[in-house]
Amino acid sequence: GVKSAQASDPSEQRWAYLCVDARTADDVHVKANAAGAKGWEMVSAGAGDDSQLIWCFRRPAPGH
């Protein structure tokens, strides 16, 4: 038979997220390098307001 879904494992990875806006390639480089130096990994980018882009990063959440 098919087993029912198990409850979430309390040790499963949790993430903290950081999103920043940037208008130029240089701005992205500065902000991405600063975030990367603090352990953030870039995971997505998308359109924001006024022709800027929003760049989102993640890293493991503290305590998990």
PDB file of N, H, CA, C and O in Angstrom:
ATOM      1  N   GLY A   1       0.821  -1.196   0.000  1.00  0.00           N
ATOM      2  CA  GLY A   1       0.000   0.000   0.000  1.00  0.00           C
ATOM      3  C   GLY A   1       0.863   1.257   0.000  1.00  0.00           C
ATOM      4  O   GLY A   1       2.087   1.191   0.108  1.00  0.00           O
ATOM      5  N   VAL A   2       0.212   2.376  -0.121  1.00  0.00           N
ATOM      6  H   VAL A   2      -0.783   2.430  -0.209  1.00  0.00           H
ATOM      7  CA  VAL A   2       0.902   3.671  -0.116  1.00  0.00           C
ATOM      8  C   VAL A   2       0.924   4.221   1.302  1.00  0.00           C
ATOM      9  O   VAL A   2      -0.112   4.293   1.962  1.00  0.00           O
ATOM     10  N   LYS A   3       2.100   4.607   1.767  1.00  0.00           N
ATOM     11  H   LYS A   3       2.942   4.549   1.230  1.00  0.00           H
ATOM     12  CA  LYS A   3       2.217   5.162   3.115  1.00  0.00           C
ATOM     13  C   LYS A   3       1.798   6.625   3.106  1.00  0.00           C
ATOM     14  O   LYS A   3       1.993   7.334   2.119  1.00  0.00           O
ATOM     15  N   SER A   4       1.223   7.067   4.216  1.00  0.00           N
ATOM     16  H   SER A   4       1.065   6.492   5.018  1.00  0.00           H
ATOM     17  CA  SER A   4       0.857   8.478   4.314  1.00  0.00           C
ATOM     18  C   SER A   4       2.114   9.326   4.483  1.00  0.00           C
ATOM     19  O   SER A   4       3.155   8.823   4.908  1.00  0.00           O
ATOM     20  N   ALA A   5       2.020  10.583   4.159  1.00  0.00           N
ATOM     21  H   ALA A   5       1.175  10.992   3.814  1.00  0.00           H
ATOM     22  CA  ALA A   5       3.163  11.488   4.268  1.00  0.00           C
ATOM     23  C   ALA A   5       3.608  11.608   5.717  1.00  0.00           C
ATOM     24  O   ALA A   5       2.781  11.707   6.624  1.00  0.00           O
ATOM     25  N   GLN A   6       4.893  11.600   5.922  1.00  0.00           N
ATOM     26  H   GLN A   6       5.564  11.520   5.185  1.00  0.00           H
ATOM     27  CA  GLN A   6       5.444  11.746   7.263  1.00  0.00           C
ATOM     28  C   GLN A   6       5.480  13.225   7.646  1.00  0.00           C
ATOM     29  O   GLN A   6       5.542  14.097   6.779  1.00  0.00           O
ATOM     30  N   ALA A   7       5.441  13.497   8.939  1.00  0.00           N
ATOM     31  H   ALA A   7       5.391  12.788   9.643  1.00  0.00           H
ATOM     32  CA  ALA A   7       5.576  14.872   9.423  1.00  0.00           C
ATOM     33  C   ALA A   7       6.976  15.369   9.070  1.00  0.00           C
ATOM     34  O   ALA A   7       7.900  14.571   8.910  1.00  0.00           O
ATOM     35  N   SER A   8       7.129  16.667   8.951  1.00  0.00           N
ATOM     36  H   SER A   8       6.379  17.316   9.080  1.00  0.00           H
ATOM     37  CA  SER A   8       8.430  17.246   8.613  1.00  0.00           C
ATOM     38  C   SER A   8       9.476  16.849   9.642  1.00  0.00           C
ATOM     39  O   SER A   8       9.220  16.864  10.846  1.00  0.00           O
ATOM     40  N   ASP A   9      10.634  16.499   9.161  1.00  0.00           N
ATOM     41  H   ASP A   9      10.841  16.486   8.183  1.00  0.00           H
ATOM     42  CA  ASP A   9      11.767  16.165  10.024  1.00  0.00           C
ATOM     43  C   ASP A   9      12.282  17.467  10.650  1.00  0.00           C
ATOM     44  O   ASP A   9      12.612  18.405   9.925  1.00  0.00           O
ATOM     45  N   PRO A  10      12.354  17.536  11.984  1.00  0.00           N
ATOM     46  CA  PRO A  10      12.798  18.779  12.624  1.00  0.00           C
ATOM     47  C   PRO A  10      14.228  19.159  12.259  1.00  0.00           C
ATOM     48  O   PRO A  10      14.624  20.308  12.455  1.00  0.00           O
ATOM     49  N   SER A  11      15.023  18.207  11.725  1.00  0.00           N
ATOM     50  H   SER A  11      14.702  17.274  11.566  1.00  0.00           H
ATOM     51  CA  SER A  11      16.390  18.529  11.340  1.00  0.00           C
ATOM     52  C   SER A  11      16.478  19.007   9.889  1.00  0.00           C
ATOM     53  O   SER A  11      17.570  19.308   9.407  1.00  0.00           O
ATOM     54  N   GLU A  12      15.349  19.079   9.190  1.00  0.00           N
ATOM     55  H   GLU A  12      14.462  18.834   9.581  1.00  0.00           H
ATOM     56  CA  GLU A  12      15.391  19.501   7.786  1.00  0.00           C
ATOM     57  C   GLU A  12      15.865  20.950   7.702  1.00  0.00           C
ATOM     58  O   GLU A  12      15.608  21.754   8.598  1.00  0.00           O
ATOM     59  N   GLN A  13      16.562  21.267   6.612  1.00  0.00           N
ATOM     60  H   GLN A  13      16.771  20.613   5.884  1.00  0.00           H
ATOM     61  CA  GLN A  13      17.182  22.587   6.449  1.00  0.00           C
ATOM     62  C   GLN A  13      16.148  23.706   6.409  1.00  0.00           C
ATOM     63  O   GLN A  13      15.133  23.612   5.719  1.00  0.00           O
ATOM     64  N   ARG A  14      16.426  24.760   7.159  1.00  0.00           N
ATOM     65  H   ARG A  14      17.251  24.837   7.720  1.00  0.00           H
ATOM     66  CA  ARG A  14      15.625  25.984   7.107  1.00  0.00           C
ATOM     67  C   ARG A  14      16.511  27.069   6.522  1.00  0.00           C
ATOM     68  O   ARG A  14      17.730  27.032   6.689  1.00  0.00           O
ATOM     69  N   TRP A  15      15.913  28.035   5.837  1.00  0.00           N
ATOM     70  H   TRP A  15      14.923  28.065   5.701  1.00  0.00           H
ATOM     71  CA  TRP A  15      16.675  29.074   5.145  1.00  0.00           C
ATOM     72  C   TRP A  15      16.295  30.464   5.631  1.00  0.00           C
ATOM     73  O   TRP A  15      15.142  30.731   5.969  1.00  0.00           O
ATOM     74  N   ALA A  16      17.282  31.337   5.657  1.00  0.00           N
ATOM     75  H   ALA A  16      18.219  31.121   5.382  1.00  0.00           H
ATOM     76  CA  ALA A  16      17.062  32.769   5.849  1.00  0.00           C
ATOM     77  C   ALA A  16      17.215  33.394   4.464  1.00  0.00           C
ATOM     78  O   ALA A  16      18.025  32.930   3.662  1.00  0.00           O
ATOM     79  N   TYR A  17      16.449  34.435   4.180  1.00  0.00           N
ATOM     80  H   TYR A  17      15.791  34.812   4.831  1.00  0.00           H
ATOM     81  CA  TYR A  17      16.492  35.075   2.865  1.00  0.00           C
ATOM     82  C   TYR A  17      16.836  36.548   2.984  1.00  0.00           C
ATOM     83  O   TYR A  17      16.480  37.212   3.957  1.00  0.00           O
ATOM     84  N   LEU A  18      17.541  37.047   1.965  1.00  0.00           N
ATOM     85  H   LEU A  18      17.830  36.508   1.174  1.00  0.00           H
ATOM     86  CA  LEU A  18      17.927  38.450   1.857  1.00  0.00           C
ATOM     87  C   LEU A  18      17.667  38.871   0.423  1.00  0.00           C
ATOM     88  O   LEU A  18      18.140  38.212  -0.503  1.00  0.00           O
ATOM     89  N   CYS A  19      16.930  39.948   0.217  1.00  0.00           N
ATOM     90  H   CYS A  19      16.546  40.484   0.969  1.00  0.00           H
ATOM     91  CA  CYS A  19      16.708  40.467  -1.129  1.00  0.00           C
ATOM     92  C   CYS A  19      17.169  41.919  -1.187  1.00  0.00           C
ATOM     93  O   CYS A  19      16.889  42.709  -0.285  1.00  0.00           O
ATOM     94  N   VAL A  20      17.883  42.261  -2.268  1.00  0.00           N
ATOM     95  H   VAL A  20      18.110  41.620  -3.001  1.00  0.00           H
ATOM     96  CA  VAL A  20      18.384  43.623  -2.458  1.00  0.00           C
ATOM     97  C   VAL A  20      18.012  44.089  -3.848  1.00  0.00           C
ATOM     98  O   VAL A  20      17.788  43.277  -4.746  1.00  0.00           O
ATOM     99  N   ASP A  21      17.947  45.405  -4.027  1.00  0.00           N
ATOM    100  H   ASP A  21      18.129  46.065  -3.298  1.00  0.00           H
ATOM    101  CA  ASP A  21      17.693  45.931  -5.361  1.00  0.00           C
ATOM    102  C   ASP A  21      18.996  46.475  -5.936  1.00  0.00           C
ATOM    103  O   ASP A  21      19.885  46.904  -5.200  1.00  0.00           O
ATOM    104  N   ALA A  22      19.093  46.449  -7.249  1.00  0.00           N
ATOM    105  H   ALA A  22      18.371  46.100  -7.847  1.00  0.00           H
ATOM    106  CA  ALA A  22      20.280  46.937  -7.935  1.00  0.00           C
ATOM    107  C   ALA A  22      19.879  47.441  -9.316  1.00  0.00           C
ATOM    108  O   ALA A  22      19.017  46.858  -9.973  1.00  0.00           O
ATOM    109  N   ARG A  23      20.509  48.523  -9.749  1.00  0.00           N
ATOM    110  H   ARG A  23      21.209  48.996  -9.215  1.00  0.00           H
ATOM    111  CA  ARG A  23      20.175  49.118 -11.043  1.00  0.00           C
ATOM    112  C   ARG A  23      21.243  48.898 -12.105  1.00  0.00           C
ATOM    113  O   ARG A  23      20.939  48.937 -13.297  1.00  0.00           O
ATOM    114  N   THR A  24      22.493  48.667 -11.696  1.00  0.00           N
ATOM    115  H   THR A  24      22.740  48.636 -10.728  1.00  0.00           H
ATOM    116  CA  THR A  24      23.578  48.503 -12.664  1.00  0.00           C
ATOM    117  C   THR A  24      24.357  47.227 -12.367  1.00  0.00           C
ATOM    118  O   THR A  24      24.259  46.674 -11.272  1.00  0.00           O
ATOM    119  N   ALA A  25      25.127  46.765 -13.344  1.00  0.00           N
ATOM    120  H   ALA A  25      25.206  47.215 -14.233  1.00  0.00           H
ATOM    121  CA  ALA A  25      25.951  45.579 -13.143  1.00  0.00           C
ATOM    122  C   ALA A  25      26.940  45.799 -12.008  1.00  0.00           C
ATOM    123  O   ALA A  25      27.162  44.896 -11.201  1.00  0.00           O
ATOM    124  N   ASP A  26      27.539  46.987 -11.931  1.00  0.00           N
ATOM    125  H   ASP A  26      27.359  47.721 -12.587  1.00  0.00           H
ATOM    126  CA  ASP A  26      28.486  47.278 -10.855  1.00  0.00           C
ATOM    127  C   ASP A  26      27.798  47.198  -9.491  1.00  0.00           C
ATOM    128  O   ASP A  26      28.370  46.684  -8.531  1.00  0.00           O
ATOM    129  N   ASP A  27      26.573  47.708  -9.414  1.00  0.00           N
ATOM    130  H   ASP A  27      26.109  48.126 -10.194  1.00  0.00           H
ATOM    131  CA  ASP A  27      25.806  47.665  -8.166  1.00  0.00           C
ATOM    132  C   ASP A  27      25.553  46.205  -7.756  1.00  0.00           C
ATOM    133  O   ASP A  27      25.683  45.849  -6.585  1.00  0.00           O
ATOM    134  N   VAL A  28      25.194  45.372  -8.735  1.00  0.00           N
ATOM    135  H   VAL A  28      25.089  45.662  -9.686  1.00  0.00           H
ATOM    136  CA  VAL A  28      24.965  43.954  -8.457  1.00  0.00           C
ATOM    137  C   VAL A  28      26.252  43.311  -7.955  1.00  0.00           C
ATOM    138  O   VAL A  28      26.231  42.571  -6.972  1.00  0.00           O
ATOM    139  N   HIS A  29      27.373  43.586  -8.623  1.00  0.00           N
ATOM    140  H   HIS A  29      27.390  44.188  -9.422  1.00  0.00           H
ATOM    141  CA  HIS A  29      28.654  42.981  -8.218  1.00  0.00           C
ATOM    142  C   HIS A  29      29.004  43.345  -6.782  1.00  0.00           C
ATOM    143  O   HIS A  29      29.392  42.479  -5.998  1.00  0.00           O
ATOM    144  N   VAL A  30      28.872  44.610  -6.436  1.00  0.00           N
ATOM    145  H   VAL A  30      28.557  45.314  -7.072  1.00  0.00           H
ATOM    146  CA  VAL A  30      29.207  45.059  -5.082  1.00  0.00           C
ATOM    147  C   VAL A  30      28.309  44.368  -4.058  1.00  0.00           C
ATOM    148  O   VAL A  30      28.793  43.820  -3.067  1.00  0.00           O
ATOM    149  N   LYS A  31      26.997  44.397  -4.303  1.00  0.00           N
ATOM    150  H   LYS A  31      26.604  44.842  -5.107  1.00  0.00           H
ATOM    151  CA  LYS A  31      26.055  43.825  -3.340  1.00  0.00           C
ATOM    152  C   LYS A  31      26.152  42.302  -3.272  1.00  0.00           C
ATOM    153  O   LYS A  31      26.059  41.731  -2.186  1.00  0.00           O
ATOM    154  N   ALA A  32      26.337  41.631  -4.418  1.00  0.00           N
ATOM    155  H   ALA A  32      26.412  42.095  -5.301  1.00  0.00           H
ATOM    156  CA  ALA A  32      26.445  40.179  -4.434  1.00  0.00           C
ATOM    157  C   ALA A  32      27.729  39.726  -3.741  1.00  0.00           C
ATOM    158  O   ALA A  32      27.714  38.752  -2.988  1.00  0.00           O
ATOM    159  N   ASN A  33      28.835  40.422  -3.989  1.00  0.00           N
ATOM    160  H   ASN A  33      28.847  41.213  -4.601  1.00  0.00           H
ATOM    161  CA  ASN A  33      30.093  40.057  -3.334  1.00  0.00           C
ATOM    162  C   ASN A  33      30.019  40.290  -1.829  1.00  0.00           C
ATOM    163  O   ASN A  33      30.544  39.492  -1.053  1.00  0.00           O
ATOM    164  N   ALA A  34      29.375  41.370  -1.414  1.00  0.00           N
ATOM    165  H   ALA A  34      28.948  42.018  -2.045  1.00  0.00           H
ATOM    166  CA  ALA A  34      29.224  41.643   0.017  1.00  0.00           C
ATOM    167  C   ALA A  34      28.371  40.556   0.675  1.00  0.00           C
ATOM    168  O   ALA A  34      28.695  40.083   1.764  1.00  0.00           O
ATOM    169  N   ALA A  35      27.281  40.163   0.012  1.00  0.00           N
ATOM    170  H   ALA A  35      27.017  40.547  -0.873  1.00  0.00           H
ATOM    171  CA  ALA A  35      26.413  39.117   0.553  1.00  0.00           C
ATOM    172  C   ALA A  35      27.145  37.777   0.571  1.00  0.00           C
ATOM    173  O   ALA A  35      27.064  37.035   1.550  1.00  0.00           O
ATOM    174  N   GLY A  36      27.857  37.469  -0.508  1.00  0.00           N
ATOM    175  H   GLY A  36      27.924  38.072  -1.303  1.00  0.00           H
ATOM    176  CA  GLY A  36      28.591  36.208  -0.590  1.00  0.00           C
ATOM    177  C   GLY A  36      29.637  36.086   0.503  1.00  0.00           C
ATOM    178  O   GLY A  36      29.857  34.998   1.036  1.00  0.00           O
ATOM    179  N   ALA A  37      30.287  37.199   0.843  1.00  0.00           N
ATOM    180  H   ALA A  37      30.108  38.083   0.410  1.00  0.00           H
ATOM    181  CA  ALA A  37      31.304  37.199   1.893  1.00  0.00           C
ATOM    182  C   ALA A  37      30.697  36.873   3.259  1.00  0.00           C
ATOM    183  O   ALA A  37      31.405  36.446   4.171  1.00  0.00           O
ATOM    184  N   LYS A  38      29.379  37.076   3.397  1.00  0.00           N
ATOM    185  H   LYS A  38      28.804  37.423   2.656  1.00  0.00           H
ATOM    186  CA  LYS A  38      28.688  36.789   4.655  1.00  0.00           C
ATOM    187  C   LYS A  38      27.949  35.458   4.601  1.00  0.00           C
ATOM    188  O   LYS A  38      27.152  35.154   5.489  1.00  0.00           O
ATOM    189  N   GLY A  39      28.208  34.661   3.560  1.00  0.00           N
ATOM    190  H   GLY A  39      28.855  34.909   2.839  1.00  0.00           H
ATOM    191  CA  GLY A  39      27.620  33.328   3.476  1.00  0.00           C
ATOM    192  C   GLY A  39      26.316  33.233   2.705  1.00  0.00           C
ATOM    193  O   GLY A  39      25.686  32.175   2.696  1.00  0.00           O
ATOM    194  N   TRP A  40      25.893  34.323   2.051  1.00  0.00           N
ATOM    195  H   TRP A  40      26.405  35.182   2.059  1.00  0.00           H
ATOM    196  CA  TRP A  40      24.650  34.298   1.284  1.00  0.00           C
ATOM    197  C   TRP A  40      24.918  33.745  -0.112  1.00  0.00           C
ATOM    198  O   TRP A  40      25.937  34.062  -0.726  1.00  0.00           O
ATOM    199  N   GLU A  41      23.996  32.914  -0.614  1.00  0.00           N
ATOM    200  H   GLU A  41      23.168  32.657  -0.115  1.00  0.00           H
ATOM    201  CA  GLU A  41      24.055  32.346  -1.957  1.00  0.00           C
ATOM    202  C   GLU A  41      22.935  32.956  -2.791  1.00  0.00           C
ATOM    203  O   GLU A  41      21.782  32.962  -2.359  1.00  0.00           O
ATOM    204  N   MET A  42      23.255  33.473  -3.990  1.00  0.00           N
ATOM    205  H   MET A  42      24.191  33.468  -4.341  1.00  0.00           H
ATOM    206  CA  MET A  42      22.216  34.049  -4.852  1.00  0.00           C
ATOM    207  C   MET A  42      21.320  32.931  -5.376  1.00  0.00           C
ATOM    208  O   MET A  42      21.807  31.916  -5.873  1.00  0.00           O
ATOM    209  N   VAL A  43      20.018  33.122  -5.262  1.00  0.00           N
ATOM    210  H   VAL A  43      19.622  33.947  -4.858  1.00  0.00           H
ATOM    211  CA  VAL A  43      19.085  32.086  -5.714  1.00  0.00           C
ATOM    212  C   VAL A  43      18.113  32.566  -6.781  1.00  0.00           C
ATOM    213  O   VAL A  43      17.554  31.740  -7.502  1.00  0.00           O
ATOM    214  N   SER A  44      17.888  33.880  -6.908  1.00  0.00           N
ATOM    215  H   SER A  44      18.342  34.551  -6.321  1.00  0.00           H
ATOM    216  CA  SER A  44      16.976  34.348  -7.942  1.00  0.00           C
ATOM    217  C   SER A  44      17.126  35.842  -8.169  1.00  0.00           C
ATOM    218  O   SER A  44      17.691  36.564  -7.347  1.00  0.00           O
ATOM    219  N   ALA A  45      16.608  36.285  -9.300  1.00  0.00           N
ATOM    220  H   ALA A  45      16.149  35.699  -9.968  1.00  0.00           H
ATOM    221  CA  ALA A  45      16.555  37.709  -9.609  1.00  0.00           C
ATOM    222  C   ALA A  45      15.272  37.957 -10.383  1.00  0.00           C
ATOM    223  O   ALA A  45      14.818  37.094 -11.136  1.00  0.00           O
ATOM    224  N   GLY A  46      14.690  39.127 -10.200  1.00  0.00           N
ATOM    225  H   GLY A  46      15.058  39.828  -9.589  1.00  0.00           H
ATOM    226  CA  GLY A  46      13.456  39.447 -10.906  1.00  0.00           C
ATOM    227  C   GLY A  46      13.254  40.944 -10.986  1.00  0.00           C
ATOM    228  O   GLY A  46      13.949  41.713 -10.323  1.00  0.00           O
ATOM    229  N   ALA A  47      12.303  41.348 -11.797  1.00  0.00           N
ATOM    230  H   ALA A  47      11.738  40.723 -12.335  1.00  0.00           H
ATOM    231  CA  ALA A  47      12.026  42.767 -12.000  1.00  0.00           C
ATOM    232  C   ALA A  47      11.409  43.395 -10.761  1.00  0.00           C
ATOM    233  O   ALA A  47      10.525  42.819 -10.126  1.00  0.00           O
ATOM    234  N   GLY A  48      11.891  44.590 -10.428  1.00  0.00           N
ATOM    235  H   GLY A  48      12.609  45.058 -10.943  1.00  0.00           H
ATOM    236  CA  GLY A  48      11.320  45.358  -9.332  1.00  0.00           C
ATOM    237  C   GLY A  48      10.651  46.600  -9.885  1.00  0.00           C
ATOM    238  O   GLY A  48      10.147  46.591 -11.008  1.00  0.00           O
ATOM    239  N   ASP A  49      10.642  47.663  -9.108  1.00  0.00           N
ATOM    240  H   ASP A  49      11.051  47.671  -8.195  1.00  0.00           H
ATOM    241  CA  ASP A  49      10.044  48.918  -9.550  1.00  0.00           C
ATOM    242  C   ASP A  49      11.066  49.779 -10.295  1.00  0.00           C
ATOM    243  O   ASP A  49      12.270  49.640 -10.075  1.00  0.00           O
ATOM    244  N   ASP A  50      10.599  50.656 -11.164  1.00  0.00           N
ATOM    245  H   ASP A  50       9.621  50.768 -11.343  1.00  0.00           H
ATOM    246  CA  ASP A  50      11.451  51.657 -11.815  1.00  0.00           C
ATOM    247  C   ASP A  50      12.685  51.070 -12.485  1.00  0.00           C
ATOM    248  O   ASP A  50      13.784  51.602 -12.325  1.00  0.00           O
ATOM    249  N   SER A  51      12.524  49.997 -13.222  1.00  0.00           N
ATOM    250  H   SER A  51      11.632  49.565 -13.351  1.00  0.00           H
ATOM    251  CA  SER A  51      13.583  49.361 -14.010  1.00  0.00           C
ATOM    252  C   SER A  51      14.750  48.807 -13.197  1.00  0.00           C
ATOM    253  O   SER A  51      15.806  48.515 -13.759  1.00  0.00           O
ATOM    254  N   GLN A  52      14.581  48.660 -11.898  1.00  0.00           N
ATOM    255  H   GLN A  52      13.723  48.897 -11.441  1.00  0.00           H
ATOM    256  CA  GLN A  52      15.621  47.998 -11.104  1.00  0.00           C
ATOM    257  C   GLN A  52      15.344  46.504 -11.086  1.00  0.00           C
ATOM    258  O   GLN A  52      14.252  46.059 -11.440  1.00  0.00           O
ATOM    259  N   LEU A  53      16.332  45.741 -10.673  1.00  0.00           N
ATOM    260  H   LEU A  53      17.219  46.102 -10.385  1.00  0.00           H
ATOM    261  CA  LEU A  53      16.153  44.311 -10.476  1.00  0.00           C
ATOM    262  C   LEU A  53      16.280  44.002  -8.997  1.00  0.00           C
ATOM    263  O   LEU A  53      17.007  44.677  -8.267  1.00  0.00           O
ATOM    264  N   ILE A  54      15.564  42.973  -8.563  1.00  0.00           N
ATOM    265  H   ILE A  54      14.974  42.425  -9.156  1.00  0.00           H
ATOM    266  CA  ILE A  54      15.633  42.505  -7.185  1.00  0.00           C
ATOM    267  C   ILE A  54      16.406  41.184  -7.204  1.00  0.00           C
ATOM    268  O   ILE A  54      16.053  40.259  -7.936  1.00  0.00           O
ATOM    269  N   TRP A  55      17.448  41.107  -6.402  1.00  0.00           N
ATOM    270  H   TRP A  55      17.734  41.858  -5.807  1.00  0.00           H
ATOM    271  CA  TRP A  55      18.295  39.929  -6.316  1.00  0.00           C
ATOM    272  C   TRP A  55      18.083  39.289  -4.948  1.00  0.00           C
ATOM    273  O   TRP A  55      18.201  39.964  -3.926  1.00  0.00           O
ATOM    274  N   CYS A  56      17.774  38.000  -4.919  1.00  0.00           N
ATOM    275  H   CYS A  56      17.678  37.452  -5.750  1.00  0.00           H
ATOM    276  CA  CYS A  56      17.514  37.321  -3.651  1.00  0.00           C
ATOM    277  C   CYS A  56      18.581  36.261  -3.374  1.00  0.00           C
ATOM    278  O   CYS A  56      19.036  35.549  -4.269  1.00  0.00           O
ATOM    279  N   PHE A  57      18.952  36.190  -2.119  1.00  0.00           N
ATOM    280  H   PHE A  57      18.582  36.768  -1.392  1.00  0.00           H
ATOM    281  CA  PHE A  57      19.993  35.289  -1.635  1.00  0.00           C
ATOM    282  C   PHE A  57      19.416  34.452  -0.498  1.00  0.00           C
ATOM    283  O   PHE A  57      18.408  34.818   0.105  1.00  0.00           O
ATOM    284  N   ARG A  58      20.068  33.323  -0.214  1.00  0.00           N
ATOM    285  H   ARG A  58      20.887  33.026  -0.704  1.00  0.00           H
ATOM    286  CA  ARG A  58      19.673  32.531   0.938  1.00  0.00           C
ATOM    287  C   ARG A  58      20.930  31.975   1.605  1.00  0.00           C
ATOM    288  O   ARG A  58      21.990  31.859   0.988  1.00  0.00           O
ATOM    289  N   ARG A  59      20.775  31.637   2.886  1.00  0.00           N
ATOM    290  H   ARG A  59      19.915  31.732   3.387  1.00  0.00           H
ATOM    291  CA  ARG A  59      21.804  30.915   3.635  1.00  0.00           C
ATOM    292  C   ARG A  59      21.083  30.132   4.717  1.00  0.00           C
ATOM    293  O   ARG A  59      19.950  30.455   5.072  1.00  0.00           O
ATOM    294  N   PRO A  60      21.733  29.105   5.240  1.00  0.00           N
ATOM    295  CA  PRO A  60      21.065  28.328   6.294  1.00  0.00           C
ATOM    296  C   PRO A  60      20.660  29.225   7.450  1.00  0.00           C
ATOM    297  O   PRO A  60      21.432  30.075   7.892  1.00  0.00           O
ATOM    298  N   ALA A  61      19.448  29.029   7.931  1.00  0.00           N
ATOM    299  H   ALA A  61      18.820  28.339   7.572  1.00  0.00           H
ATOM    300  CA  ALA A  61      18.937  29.825   9.056  1.00  0.00           C
ATOM    301  C   ALA A  61      19.702  29.456  10.318  1.00  0.00           C
ATOM    302  O   ALA A  61      20.056  28.292  10.511  1.00  0.00           O
ATOM    303  N   PRO A  62      19.959  30.433  11.177  1.00  0.00           N
ATOM    304  CA  PRO A  62      20.671  30.142  12.429  1.00  0.00           C
ATOM    305  C   PRO A  62      19.916  29.124  13.276  1.00  0.00           C
ATOM    306  O   PRO A  62      18.687  29.146  13.343  1.00  0.00           O
ATOM    307  N   GLY A  63      20.656  28.245  13.911  1.00  0.00           N
ATOM    308  H   GLY A  63      21.655  28.227  13.856  1.00  0.00           H
ATOM    309  CA  GLY A  63      20.046  27.292  14.834  1.00  0.00           C
ATOM    310  C   GLY A  63      19.426  26.072  14.189  1.00  0.00           C
ATOM    311  O   GLY A  63      18.797  25.264  14.872  1.00  0.00           O
ATOM    312  N   HIS A  64      19.595  25.921  12.866  1.00  0.00           N
ATOM    313  H   HIS A  64      20.106  26.577  12.311  1.00  0.00           H
ATOM    314  CA  HIS A  64      19.024  24.744  12.184  1.00  0.00           C
ATOM    315  C   HIS A  64      20.086  24.047  11.377  1.00  0.00           C
ATOM    316  O   HIS A  64      19.807  23.036  10.731  1.00  0.00           O
TER     317      HIS A  64
END
